[in-house]
């Protein structure tokens, strides 16, 4: 029996040393990382099906309620730039555990917020600390064998996808019984539970042997984009793809909670479960990237993403067409996302945290733009305007892929250290 799965196994640190020698990442550990990522990333999406309830409770203008999502994404972007790069300098185990515990504190503050201003500040903190997801993804990429990296990242990203989409259903279910505040207090308890699990299973890691300072590491992130066209290309895909994604998931609660449907939060959250097809796309895309089909996986996914808005635009005339559009959109978005990550992680083993941090900044900015733009447009142009906006984001990404197609197969060049 494999040493890593035997009942009488050595201490964890020794097992991880064996694993490093054999370049094998055990599936059970990948699944724990996936669950941890799902629980953590859900924190920045719980608000989306609750926007109407939050606006009513805290007296926030409905036209501006999209700021809840936008400010959370701003905090997330700040964390990507300022916190995630620490993973290339310090023990990632300590970094992950610290973020998880602080997240529980921030979530408790959200659930107990007495005013809109305190709520917004706490949500920024939630976004800032949710980047623990990217540190876990970087750990996965660093521990996995090169030939299996896409599969491992795909499995962990499946957990992220599940967390993003299940968050809406879970938030709706809890809110319908205990109010929106109960959602965040429950999540705080889950984060403390996950911190306990991660404390037991995360490998201890020595700080990176580098002379670079924290300031040097942070300054090196823009240099990554300046010195490689493929990284810039994948970041641009991330911006437009997640702007389209956020356009749908931020604004959809507004028409679905109004006449003629007037759905409950739990019922709106069920659309998130339908979108779990994206988890399948994440795993499949990782395997295709390992086999060298990243370019065409991207093109096909962007085409599906653009076409998905045809079905989404049928709301409120047809819930069935809308549902098909939601499934296609989530499938396409996650396929592009995993393909992007598989490519950029192949660049340089010693810079995984910086690579994912820089890339995910574009993800976060796209999500923020889609959130604030969709609620603003819905207030003036209705769901037709939102659908046109989402299709425009998707179509722009597809056109960019077509224009860049002749250069798409280019490999990463070496990145500078600073």
N, C-alpha and C positions, 0 to 999 in steps of 0.2 A: 504493500500500500504506500502511496505517496506520503512523504514525511509531513507534508503540509496538511494532510487530511487524516492522518492517523490519530487515534484516540490518545495515545501516549506521546504527545508532541512536546518539543522543547519550548522554552520561553519565546514569546512573540518576536523579540528583536532578533534572536538567532534564526527563527524561521524566515524572517524577512531577508536576512543575509543569504540564506540558502536560495530564496526566491530570486534575489538580485543576480546570483550566480547563474541560475537556470533561466533567467529572463522570463519567468512565468508569473502571471498575476492570478491568484485563485478566484474562481467565479463567485464564491461565497462573499469574498471581500468586495468584489465589484458590486454585488447586489446590495451590500450594506451601504456602500458609497452612493448607489443609485437612490436608495430610500432616503438617505440623509439629504441628498440634493433635492429630491422631490419635496420633502418637508420644508426645507429652507427656502426654495424658490417660490413656494406657494404663498409665502408671506407678502410678496409684492403684488400678488394677483387677487388676494381675498377681497380687496375693495371693489373690484370691477362690477360684480353683480349686486353690490350693496350701495352703490353711489346714491341712489334715490333716498334710501333710509338715512345714510350719513348726512346728506344735504339737509334733510328735514330736521334731524336731531340737532345738528350744529349750526343751523340757519345759514347755510352756504347757498349762494345763487346757483340754481341748476345749470345755467349756461357756463359756470366756472367750475363745476364739480370735477371736470376732467383734470384739474390741477392736482387732485389727489394722486392720480396715476403719474402725472408728469413730475411732480416733486419727488415721488418715490423713485422714479427712474433717474432723476437728477442725482439723488443720493447714491443710487446704484452706480452711476457713471463715475462719481467722485471716488467711490470705493474701489472701482476697477483701476483707477489711475493711482490712487494713494495707498490702498491696502493690499491688493492682489500682488503687486511686485515684491512685497515683503517675503513672499514664498520662495523667491530666489536668493534670499539672504538668511532667513531664520528657520528654525525648526518648524516645519509646516504643521506638525501635530499640535504644538502649543498655539500656533496662529489659529487653527481651525477650532480648537476648544475655546479659546478666548472669544472668538466671534460668535460661537453658538450661545455661550452664556450671556454675552452682552445683547444678543438678539432677543433673548427671553425677557430681559429688562426693558428693552425698547418696545416690544410688543405689549407688555403689561402697561406701559405708559400710554400707548394708543388706546387700549381698552378702557382706561380710566380717565381719558382726556375730558376736562371740564369745558373746553372751549375749542373753537376752530383753529386758533393760532397754535396752541399746544399740540393739537392733533396733527397739524401739518409738520411741525418740527419733529414730532415723534416718528411720523411716516418717512421723513428724510433719513432719520437714523435707521429705521427698518431697512430701507433701500441700501444704505451704506454698508450695513452688516450682512446683508443677504449675499454679498459677493463671496461668502464662504463656499458657495456652490462652485465658483471658478477655481478656488484653491483646491477643492476636492477633484475637479476635473484635471487640473494640472498634476496632482499626485497620481491619478490614474494613468495619465499619459507618460509620466516618468517611470512608473513601475512596470508598465506593460512592455512586452517584447515588440520591436519595431513592426514585425509582420502581423501582429495582433492588435496594434494600437488603435486602428480604426474600429475594430469590433469592440474593444474595451470602452473606448470613448462613446461608441454608439449605445452600448448597454447603459452606461451611466447617464447619457443624455436621454435615454428612454425614461429614466427615473425623473429627470428634469421635466420632460414633456408631460408625464403623468401628473406631476405636482402642479404644473401650470394649469392644466385642464381640469383636474379633479378639484383644485382649489375653489373653483366657481360653484361646483355642486356642494362641496362640504360647507363653504361659506353660506350658501343659500339655505342649506338644511339647518345649520346651527342658528342662523339668524331668524328663521321662521319660528323657532321654538324659544330662543333666548335673547334675540336682539343682536344687532351687529357687534356690540361690544364683547359679547360672549365668544365671538369668533376669534378675536385677538387674544383674549385671556386663555382660551383653549390652546391656541398655537404657542403661547408662551410656555405652557406646561409641556407640550410636545418637544419644544426645543431643549428644555432641561433634561427630558428623558433621552433625547438623542445625544446630548453631551455626555451622558453617562455611558451610553453604548460606544461612542467614538473613543472615549477615554480608555476603554478596554481593548479595542481592536486596532486603533491606529498605530502604525509603526513609529518608533522613535527615530528621528533623523538628526544628524549633525548639521549645524549651520553650514551653508555653502562655503567652500574654500575659495573665496574671492577677495580681492583687495578693493573691490567696488564699494562705495558708500551707498546709503539709501538714496541720497540726492542723485548720485551717478546713475543708479538703477532707474529712477523715475525719469531722468532726462534722456535715458536711452530709448524710451518707448517711442517718442516721435521719430527717432533715427531709424527704428525698424521699418516704419512706413516710408520714409524718405529714400531708403536704399533698396526697396524691393517692390516691383510692380504687382506681383501676384498677391502679396499681403494687402496692398491697397485695393486691389480688385475685389478680394473676398470681403474686405471691410465695407466696401460700397454695397455689395450684395446684401450684407447684413443690415445696413441702414434701411434700405428700401423694403426688404422682405419683412422686417419687424415693424416698420411703419405701417405696412399693410395689415399685418397681424394685429397690431394694437388698435388700428382703426376699427376693425370688426369687434374685438372683444371689449373695448371701452364703451362704444356707442350702442351695442346691441341691447343692453338692458333697458334703454330708454323706450324704444318702440315695443319691446316684448312685455314691458310692465304696464303699457298703456292700452287703451281700446284699439282693436277689438279683442285682444288676447288677455291682457291684464294678468299675466302669469305671476306666480309666486316666485320668490328668490330660489327656492329649491327646484322649481320647474325650469327656470332659466339656466340654472347650473347643470341640468341634464344635457344641455347642448355641449357643455365641456366634455362630458363623458363620451358623447358621440365623436368628438374630435380626438379621442385617444388613438385613432388610426395613425396619428402623428408619431406615436411611440413605435409603431411597426416600421414607419418610414425611417426613424432614427437608426434602428438596428440594421435595416437593410442597406441604408446609405453608407453606414460605416464599413460594411463588408464590401460594397462596390468600390469604395475609395481604396481599400486595401488591394483590390484587384486591378486598379488603374482606370476605373471608369468615372472618375470624378467630374470630368468636363461634361459628359453627356447626361449624367445624373442631374447636374445643375441645370442644364438647358431644359430638360423634360420637366423638372420640378417648377421652374419659373413659368413655363407655359401653362402647367396645371394651376399654378397660383393665380395667374391672370384670368384664366377661364372660370375659376371658382367664383369670381364676382358676378358672373352672369346669373348663377343660381342665388347667390346672396341678395342680389338686387330685387328678387321677386317678393321679398318681405314688404308689406304684410299679406300680399295676395296668396302666397303659397308657402306654408311652413315646410313642406316636403322639399321643394326646390332649395329653400334656404338651408335646410339640414344637409343636403348633398353638397352645397357650396361650402359649408363650414368644414365638412370632412375633407374635401379636396384641399381647402386652404391649409388646414393644420398638417395634413400629410406632406404637402409641398414645402411649407415653411421649415419643418423639422428636417426634411431630407437635405435642403440647402444648408441648413445650420450645421449638421453633422459633417457634411462633405467639406464645408469651410474649415471646421476645426481639425479634421483629419489631415488636411493639407498643411495648415500652418504649424501643427505640432511636429510635422516631419522636418521642420526647419532646423531647430537647434535644441538639443536636450537640456542645456544649462539655462535656457531662457523661457521655459514653458509658461511660467507665471506671467512674465512680461508679455509674451505673445498673446495669451488668452485675455489678459487685462486690456491690452491695446485694441484687440479685435472686438471685445465685448463692449467697449465704449461706444462703438458705432451701433451695436445692437441696442444699447440703452438709449442713445440719442434718437434712433429711429422710433423706438417705442414711445418716447416722450413726445415727439412731434406728432405721431399718429394719434395719441391720446387727446392732446389739447386741440388738435385740428378737427378731429371727428366730432367731439361734443359741441364745438363752436359751429361747425357747418350744420350739424343736425338741428341746432336751434333756429337756423335761418332757412335751410334748404331741405330739411327732412331726410328720410332714409335714402332717397335717390341721390342727394348730394353726397352722403357718406359713401355710397356704393361707387360713385364716380371717383371719389378721392382714393378709395382703396384700390380700385382698378388702375388708377394713374400711378400709384406707387409701384404696383406689381408690374405694370407694363414698362415703366422706366427701367426696372431691374432687368427685364427680359431684353429690352433694346440694348442695354449696356452689355449684356452677355453676348449678343449677336455682334456688336461692334468689336468687342475684345476677343472674339473667338479665334482669330488667327494667332493670338499670343497666349491663349489659355493653357497650352501645354508646357509653357516655360517653367523651369524648376526654380526653387528659391536659390538666391545667391547667399553667400555668407553674410550674416548680419554683423555690424560693428558692436563692440562691447560697450560703447558709450556714445 
